[in-house]
């Protein structure tokens, strides 16, 4: 049976690209492996696939019992198919904190390392075999690193991520600054998406102090275009929360160039969360958080309810 490789729901560039890269690697060694996505990739990820001439993998809603699979870029059961614990999970490769919920029928390989990008970790695991990767695989890996590190601006960036990105860029003859500008412009073009789609576009579910939260991040070089829809976004939050089984939706609009985040404050509970988590005083319907760019390193660890 074909082994499926996939990342998390609401696939971004790293989740999309890493699933494809790892499926290539396993297939390169003779295994019957194919990549899948757990949703429509965001605008940046879609642009990256076109840039490197890679077809978008099929989208799946769930996995069948006993389905062999490998998970990349998450270990959070809330971000995976509903039947993941009935599948034949073979491996987890990730760079996020370990959370409870996954169950397997037998011992599996689990690799979690503190790097900014799953693609960096995959490259480390491939070792010398990475040198045989075709241009499109190297291009996907480079794009994943540029995306997850926000062109090395994110505090999650490690020397390993930057070294690999610069090595891949030299090998491919690609200017990282130019690639990043095009990627971030694609990510910032969200005009055709509804408010509910924006709230789910780059969103993850977390339980904080017993409260179910959907934590959404929109990284952009044009924050004004998103913040101009602030009222509509806040009006959509209660319905999105109710549909997704969350008590609140937290939306952080990250300005990549200014290196700051704006958190929308639709109600008093979110106001209390903002003040308790980030030590700020709030009065209006949003608050600017200077230097906050990473959900993984700066937002989730800080959240208090």
C-alpha positions as CSV (number, residue, x, y, z in Angstrom):
1,X,0.0,0.0,0.0
2,X,1.2,3.5,-0.9
3,X,2.6,5.5,2.1
4,X,1.2,9.0,2.3
5,X,3.3,11.9,3.5
6,X,1.5,15.0,4.7
7,X,1.9,18.0,7.1
8,X,-0.7,19.9,9.0
9,X,-4.1,21.4,8.1
10,X,-4.1,24.9,6.6
11,X,-0.9,24.0,4.8
12,X,1.7,26.7,4.5
13,X,4.9,26.6,2.5
14,X,6.9,24.4,4.9
15,X,4.1,22.0,5.4
16,X,3.4,21.7,1.7
17,X,7.0,21.7,0.5
18,X,8.4,19.4,3.2
19,X,5.7,16.7,2.4
20,X,6.8,16.8,-1.2
21,X,10.5,16.8,-0.4
22,X,10.2,13.8,1.9
23,X,8.0,11.9,-0.4
24,X,10.7,12.4,-3.1
25,X,13.4,11.2,-0.8
26,X,11.6,8.0,0.2
27,X,10.6,7.3,-3.4
28,X,14.2,7.9,-4.5
29,X,15.0,4.9,-2.3
30,X,12.5,2.7,-3.9
31,X,9.5,3.1,-1.5
32,X,6.0,3.6,-2.8
33,X,5.3,7.0,-1.4
34,X,3.2,10.0,-2.4
35,X,2.6,13.4,-0.9
36,X,-0.8,14.7,0.2
37,X,-2.2,18.0,1.6
38,X,-4.7,18.5,4.3
39,X,-6.3,21.5,2.7
40,X,-5.7,24.2,0.0
41,X,-2.2,25.6,0.3
42,X,-1.9,29.3,1.2
43,X,-1.1,31.9,-1.5
44,X,2.6,31.8,-0.9
45,X,2.8,28.0,-1.0
46,X,0.8,27.9,-4.2
47,X,3.2,30.5,-5.7
48,X,6.2,28.4,-4.6
49,X,4.8,25.3,-6.3
50,X,4.4,27.3,-9.6
51,X,7.9,28.8,-9.2
52,X,9.6,25.4,-9.1
53,X,7.2,23.7,-11.6
54,X,5.8,21.3,-9.1
55,X,2.2,19.9,-9.3
56,X,0.0,20.5,-6.2
57,X,-0.5,17.2,-4.4
58,X,-4.0,15.9,-4.0
59,X,-6.0,17.1,-1.0
60,X,-7.4,14.6,1.5
61,X,-10.0,15.0,4.2
62,X,-9.1,11.9,6.3
63,X,-7.1,8.7,6.2
64,X,-8.4,5.1,6.2
65,X,-7.7,2.7,9.1
66,X,-4.4,1.1,8.5
67,X,-3.2,3.6,5.9
68,X,0.6,3.9,6.1
69,X,1.6,7.5,6.6
70,X,4.4,9.8,7.6
71,X,3.7,13.2,9.3
72,X,5.9,16.2,8.8
73,X,5.8,19.7,10.3
74,X,3.5,18.8,13.2
75,X,2.9,16.4,15.9
76,X,-0.4,18.0,17.0
77,X,-3.4,15.6,16.6
78,X,-5.7,18.6,16.3
79,X,-3.9,19.6,13.0
80,X,-4.1,16.1,11.5
81,X,-6.9,13.9,10.0
82,X,-9.6,12.8,12.4
83,X,-8.7,9.1,11.9
84,X,-4.9,9.6,12.3
85,X,-4.8,7.3,15.4
86,X,-6.4,4.5,13.4
87,X,-3.8,4.8,10.6
88,X,-0.4,3.0,10.4
89,X,1.7,6.0,11.4
90,X,5.3,5.2,10.5
91,X,7.2,8.4,11.4
92,X,6.9,11.9,12.7
93,X,9.4,14.6,11.6
94,X,8.9,18.0,13.2
95,X,10.3,21.1,14.7
96,X,7.5,22.1,17.1
97,X,7.1,21.3,20.7
98,X,5.8,17.9,21.6
99,X,2.1,17.8,22.5
100,X,0.0,14.8,23.6
101,X,-2.6,13.0,21.5
102,X,-1.0,10.8,18.9
103,X,-1.2,7.1,19.4
104,X,0.5,4.4,17.3
105,X,0.1,0.6,17.1
106,X,3.8,0.0,17.1
107,X,7.1,1.8,17.8
108,X,7.8,4.5,15.2
109,X,10.6,6.9,14.3
110,X,10.1,10.3,15.8
111,X,12.6,13.2,15.0
112,X,12.0,16.6,16.5
113,X,14.8,19.2,16.4
114,X,14.9,22.9,17.4
115,X,15.3,24.3,13.9
116,X,13.2,27.0,12.3
117,X,12.0,24.8,9.4
118,X,11.1,21.2,8.8
119,X,12.9,21.3,5.4
120,X,16.2,22.0,7.3
121,X,15.6,18.9,9.4
122,X,14.8,16.8,6.3
123,X,18.0,17.9,4.7
124,X,19.9,16.9,7.8
125,X,18.2,13.4,7.8
126,X,19.0,12.9,4.1
127,X,22.7,13.4,4.6
128,X,24.8,12.8,1.5
129,X,21.7,11.8,-0.4
130,X,20.6,15.4,-0.5
131,X,23.3,16.1,-3.0
132,X,21.3,14.0,-5.5
133,X,18.2,16.1,-5.2
134,X,16.9,17.7,-8.4
135,X,16.6,21.4,-8.8
136,X,12.9,21.5,-7.9
137,X,13.5,19.7,-4.6
138,X,16.3,22.1,-3.7
139,X,14.1,25.0,-4.7
140,X,11.2,23.8,-2.5
141,X,13.6,23.3,0.5
142,X,15.1,26.8,0.0
143,X,11.6,28.3,-0.2
144,X,10.5,26.5,2.9
145,X,13.4,28.0,4.9
146,X,12.9,31.5,3.5
147,X,9.2,31.3,4.5
148,X,9.6,29.8,8.0
149,X,12.4,32.2,8.9
150,X,10.8,35.2,7.2
151,X,14.1,35.6,5.4
152,X,16.1,35.1,8.6
153,X,14.1,37.8,10.5
154,X,12.2,35.3,12.7
155,X,13.7,34.6,16.2
156,X,13.3,30.9,15.4
157,X,16.1,31.1,12.8
158,X,19.1,29.0,13.6
159,X,22.6,29.0,12.0
160,X,21.7,25.6,10.5
161,X,18.7,27.1,8.7
162,X,20.6,30.1,7.4
163,X,23.6,28.1,6.3
164,X,21.5,25.6,4.4
165,X,19.4,28.3,2.7
166,X,22.5,30.2,1.5
167,X,24.1,27.0,0.3
168,X,21.0,26.0,-1.7
169,X,20.7,29.5,-3.1
170,X,24.3,29.5,-4.3
171,X,23.8,26.0,-5.8
172,X,20.6,27.2,-7.6
173,X,21.9,30.6,-8.6
174,X,19.0,32.3,-6.8
175,X,19.1,35.6,-5.0
176,X,17.4,35.1,-1.6
177,X,16.3,38.7,-1.3
178,X,14.5,38.6,-4.6
179,X,12.9,35.2,-3.9
180,X,11.7,36.3,-0.5
181,X,10.2,39.5,-2.0
182,X,8.2,37.5,-4.5
183,X,7.1,35.0,-1.9
184,X,6.0,37.6,0.6
185,X,4.2,39.5,-2.1
186,X,2.3,36.3,-2.9
187,X,1.5,35.7,0.7
188,X,0.2,39.3,1.2
189,X,-2.3,39.0,-1.7
190,X,-5.4,37.9,0.3
191,X,-8.0,40.1,-1.5
192,X,-10.0,37.2,-2.8
193,X,-10.4,35.4,0.5
194,X,-13.4,35.8,2.8
195,X,-12.9,36.8,6.4
196,X,-13.5,33.2,7.6
197,X,-10.9,31.9,5.1
198,X,-8.4,34.4,6.4
199,X,-9.0,33.4,10.0
200,X,-8.2,29.8,9.0
201,X,-5.5,30.4,6.4
202,X,-2.5,30.0,8.8
203,X,-4.2,28.8,11.9
204,X,-3.5,26.2,14.6
205,X,-5.6,24.9,17.5
206,X,-4.2,25.0,21.0
207,X,-5.5,24.4,24.5
208,X,-4.3,27.0,26.9
209,X,-5.2,26.8,30.6
210,X,-8.1,24.6,29.7
211,X,-9.4,27.0,27.0
212,X,-9.6,26.0,23.4
213,X,-8.0,28.7,21.2
214,X,-7.6,29.0,17.4
215,X,-4.4,31.0,17.0
216,X,-4.2,32.5,13.6
217,X,-1.2,34.4,12.1
218,X,-1.2,36.4,8.8
219,X,2.4,37.3,7.8
220,X,2.4,40.1,5.3
221,X,4.4,43.0,3.8
222,X,1.1,44.9,3.4
223,X,-0.6,44.8,6.8
224,X,-2.8,47.8,5.9
225,X,-4.8,45.7,3.4
226,X,-5.7,43.2,6.2
227,X,-6.3,45.7,9.0
228,X,-8.6,47.6,6.7
229,X,-10.9,44.6,7.1
230,X,-10.5,44.6,10.9
231,X,-14.2,45.1,11.7
232,X,-15.3,42.3,9.3
233,X,-12.6,39.9,10.6
234,X,-13.7,40.5,14.2
235,X,-17.4,40.0,13.3
236,X,-16.5,36.6,11.7
237,X,-14.6,35.3,14.7
238,X,-17.5,34.0,16.8
239,X,-18.9,31.9,14.0
240,X,-15.4,30.5,13.1
241,X,-14.8,29.7,16.8
242,X,-18.2,28.0,17.1
243,X,-17.7,26.0,13.9
244,X,-14.2,24.9,14.9
245,X,-14.9,24.0,18.5
246,X,-12.8,26.9,19.9
247,X,-13.8,29.4,22.5
248,X,-11.8,32.3,20.9
249,X,-10.0,33.1,17.7
250,X,-6.8,35.1,18.2
251,X,-5.6,36.9,15.0
252,X,-2.1,38.2,14.9
253,X,-1.2,40.3,11.7
254,X,2.6,40.1,11.4
255,X,4.3,42.9,9.6
256,X,7.3,41.2,8.1
257,X,9.2,44.5,7.4
258,X,8.5,46.3,10.6
259,X,9.0,43.1,12.6
260,X,5.9,43.5,14.8
261,X,2.4,41.9,15.2
262,X,-1.0,43.5,15.6
263,X,-3.4,41.5,17.7
264,X,-7.1,42.2,17.1
265,X,-9.2,42.5,20.3
266,X,-12.8,41.8,19.6
267,X,-14.0,41.3,23.2
268,X,-13.1,41.5,26.8
269,X,-11.8,38.0,27.1
270,X,-9.3,38.5,24.3
271,X,-8.3,41.8,25.9
272,X,-7.6,40.0,29.2
273,X,-5.6,37.3,27.3
274,X,-3.6,40.1,25.5
275,X,-2.8,41.9,28.7
276,X,-1.9,38.8,30.7
277,X,0.2,37.2,28.0
278,X,2.1,40.2,26.6
279,X,2.1,42.6,29.5
280,X,0.5,45.4,27.5
281,X,-2.2,47.9,28.3
282,X,-5.0,47.9,25.8
283,X,-7.8,50.4,25.1
284,X,-9.0,50.0,21.5
285,X,-9.8,47.0,19.3
286,X,-6.1,46.1,18.5
287,X,-2.7,46.3,20.1
288,X,0.7,46.4,18.4
289,X,3.3,43.9,19.8
290,X,6.8,45.1,18.8
291,X,9.2,42.3,17.9
292,X,6.6,39.6,17.9
293,X,6.8,37.5,14.8
294,X,6.8,33.8,15.7
295,X,3.7,31.9,16.8
296,X,5.9,28.9,17.8
297,X,8.5,30.8,19.9
298,X,6.8,34.1,21.0
299,X,3.1,33.7,20.9
300,X,2.1,30.2,22.1
301,X,4.6,30.0,25.0
302,X,3.4,33.4,26.2
303,X,-0.4,32.8,26.1
304,X,-2.3,32.9,29.4
305,X,-6.0,32.8,29.8
